[in-house]
Amino acid sequence: MKIVLTGGAGFIGSHLTDKLLAEGHEVIIIDNLLTGSLNNIKQHEGNPKLRFIEHDISDSLDIKEKVDFVLHFASPASPVDYLKHPLETMEVGSLGTFNTLEMALKHKAKYLMASTSEIYGDPAVSPQKEDYWGNVNTIGPRSVYDEAKRFSEALVMAYNRTHHLNTRIVRIFNTYGPRMQKDDGRAVPNFVNQALRGEKLTIFGDGKQTRSFCFVSDLVEGLYKLMLSEEHQPVNLGNPNEFTILELAQKVLKILDSKTPLTFKPLPQDDPKQRRPDISKAKKILDWEPKINLDEGLQKTIAWFKQA
């Protein structure tokens, strides 16, 4: 297939690019490099099956050749990035989604939109199933990301119902691995790089809030299976094994054999206290579940940050 991938120079997008090329597809990456990096795709330099277009998909773009699939992954995704670029985040989750849907419609292409576990907000139920509507502060600082993704989901389903566009929506839970930015602001790169520099590990709140960490290669396998499926309703992809932030910090310190102390700071506004996916739907319709446990994934991630 010939596949358009927005955000293909980003963390998850670049790993998805690896997978698509390995499966023999042609890939056209559209990325404005706001939070992505050409370093993430430099391993494919000279590959005739990959084309890179530096462009902000919030502005429409006409792809002349026939396209079979449009994957919309463009967006700042870490709190550091979307709080730094709030307007750009809302634009790419509204205008960008509209432009990619129009592109798919023009080419009669299939479509996949990357949504997020953030649409569940600070959930009042756990684990979170796809039929949970969420507990979201629509005007808080994080709302620029939450609401952009919720709007994107609504727009995708409107195109599915109105134009019968062949669409898919994935809700991605906390994912980590090589190619994350050092200053990403999320727990895994924060802890790893603070420990490597011999700095105190910063814990927000009391550290008892939970996350479920999925290694990026596991996520990409799920994404590819969802691409090839005919499931039009949202699907959670993530690792259902739940850890506190304190447990994550202790695992990083143990792997690095570090005695670096912890420091505690106030919890940011609307930071979710619990995050755990129910992946029973992905297991049933995609025959997918993650295979790499947190210790193994952290070792791979730490090894990459050491040489990055």
N, C-alpha and C positions, 0 to 999 in steps of 0.2 A: 504493500500500500504506500501511497504518498501521504505523509502525515504532517500537518502544521501543528507545532507545539509552541504556545506562548510561554514565556518564562523558562525556556529550555536551558538557559545558562545559570539558573539558580540551583540551589542545593538538591531538591527532589527532581526538578526538571532535568538536570544534567545526568542523574542516574537513570531516569526514564529514557533519555536520549541513548545512553549506552545500551539499554535493553532493546529499544526499537531497532537500532542499527544492527545489533547482534542477531535479531530475528529476520534481518534482510530487508527491512523497510527503508524507504527514503524519508528523510526528515528535513523539514524547513523550520528552523528555530526563529521565532520573533521575540526579541528581548531588548529593552531599552537600557539594560545594565544598571538600573537604579539600585538593586540589591544583588543582582547576579554578577558573574565574572566570566570572562573568556577563558580564564585559567581552568574553569570547571569542564570545559569541552576541548581543551587544547590537544588531548590525546587523539582526537578525530581530525586534526588538521590535515588537509589534503584528501580527505575521504570524499569521493565524488557523490556519495549518497547523502551528504549533509550540506545544507546551505544555511548560512546565518544572515539574518536581516536585523540590523539595529533599528528598532522602531518602537514607539510607545503605542500599544494596541488600543489605548483610549482614543487614539485617532484612527479612523478607518484606513484599511490597507487593501488594495486589490491584488490578489494573487492570480496571475493569468492562467497558469497551468492547472489541469484538473487535480483536485484534491479529494482523497478518499475519507480522511478523518481529520477533525479539528479537536485538539486537546488544549483546554484553557487553564494554564497553571500560573499565569502572570499575576503576581501580587506580592507586596511586602508581607511577610508571614510571621516575623518575630515581633513581640511587643516593642522592642527598641526601634525596629524599622517602621512599623506602622504608626507609632506615636511620633516619630520624626517626620513621617510623610503621610499625614492623615488625609489630605485632599487627594493625593495621588492614589492612595489605597481605595478611597471611595470611587474615584474615577474608573480605575481598572476593574473594580467589582460591579460597575454599572455600565458605563460606556464600553469598556473593554469586553464585557460579557455580551452586550448587544452586538458589537462589531464582529465578534467571533461566531455568534449565532447566525448573523447575516451571511458571513462567509460560508458557513456550513450549508445554509439554505441555498445559496447561489450554486454551490458545487454539488448539491444533493449528497453531502457528506454526512457521515456519522459524527457524533459530538460527545465529548466528555468534559465535564467541568469539575475542577478541584475545589471542593468545599472543605469544611473544617469542623472539628469537634467544638470549636469556639461558638458555633451556632447554638449549642446547648447552654452557653453562659456558665453561671455558677450553679450546676445542676442540683435539683432537689431530690433526684432519684439516682440510684446507682445499682448496677451499671447502666449506661445510657443506651437505649434502643432507638432505632430510627424513627419510631412513632412518638418519641418524646419531643414536645414542642419547645422545651428549654425554659431557662430562667435568666433573661437577659436585660441588662440596663441599657435601654435604647439611646440614652444620651450621655453615658459615661465615657471616659477617655478611650476605653477599648471598643466602644461601639462602632468606631470607624471601620474596624475589621469585621466584627460580628455582623453588623447590619449590611455591609457590602456583600458578604457571603450569603446572608439570608435573602437579600434582594436578588443576587445571582441565581440562587436556587429557584426562586419564584419565577424569574424570567425564563430560565431553562424549561421549567414545566409549562409555562405559557406557550413557548414555541413548540413544545411537544404536543400540547393539546390543540393549539390553533393551526399550526402548519404541519403537524404530524412529523416533525423532525425527530430523527432517531437519536435520542439523547440518553446520557448517563450522568449520574451525580455521585461523587465519592466524598465521604466525610472522613478526612484524614486526622487521626489522633497523633499525639506527640511522637515525632519521628526524629531519629538522630543518626549520626554516622559521619564518615569522611566527607569533606567539602563544606561542612557548616562553617560559617564565619566565626573567627575567634571572638569578635565583639558582638555576637549574635544576641546576647542577653538572656538566652534560655539556659536552663539549669545545666545540661550536659556540657556544652562548650565553656560555660562560665566556670564550673567546678574544675574541669580538666585543665584549662589554661591558667587559672589561679593556682592550682596545685603545682603545675609545671614551673611557674614563676616563683614558687615558694611564698605566695601571698595567702592571707586568710581566705577561707571559702565563705562567700557571702550567702547567708540563709535569710530569705525574706519570710517574715512571720515567725512562727515557732517551728517551722520545718515539718509539721505533722500533716500538711496538705499533701494529697497524693497525686501521682501521675502514672500513666501506663506507657512505657517507652518501647517503641517499635523500631527495630533496626531497618535502615533504609532499603537494603536488598529485599527484605521480606515485604515491605510496602510495595516496592516496584513489581514484584511478582503478582501481588493482589491487583494492582492497577492494570497490569496487562491482561489478567483474566477478566476483569470487569470490562475493559475495552472490547474484548471479543464476545462478551455476553450480550444478551438482549434485555437486560434489566434496566428499566427506566426510572424506578424509584430510588431514592438515596440509599447508599450502602456504606456502613461503617467499615473502615480498615484501620486496624491498630492492634496493639498487643494487650490482651485482657489482664495480664499480670500487673498488679497494682503495687507501687512502692511509695513510701513517704519520701519527701525531699531530703530528709535527714539520712534515710537509708541509702539514697543515691550518693550523697556526699561521702558517706562511710565506705561505699564500694569503690569510689574513685580513689580515695586515700589508701585503701588496702592494696589495690592494683599497683599504685605508684609507690607503695611502701613509704608513704609520707606521714609526717606527724603535724602537718600544718593545722593550726587551730581554726575554729569556726567563728564567724562574727555574724550577729543577728541584726537585721534592719526591718523597719515596718513593712507589712504586707501592702503591695500596691492596691489601689482601689479596684474592686470587682475581680480580683484575682481568684480563680475558682479553687474551692477547698478540696474538691474531689474530681477526678477525671479518669473514667474507666469505660472502655467500649464493650458493648454487647456485640459480639461478632458472629452470633448464631446464623444470621442471614448470609454472611459471606461464606461461612462454612457450608451451608446448605446449597446455595446457588452457584458458588464459584469453586467449591472444594478447596478452600484456602484457609490457612491459619499460619501465623508466624512460627518460625522454627528456631531462630537465634535468641538465646536467653540474654538477659541484661549483662551478665558478667562477660560473656563472649563478645557481645556487641561493644561494650565499653573498651575491652582490650584492643579491638580493631580500630576503634575511634581514637583512643589514646595514641596508638602507634602512628596513626595518620597525623595527628596534631604535633607529635614529636618531630616529624620531618617536614611539616608544612612551612 
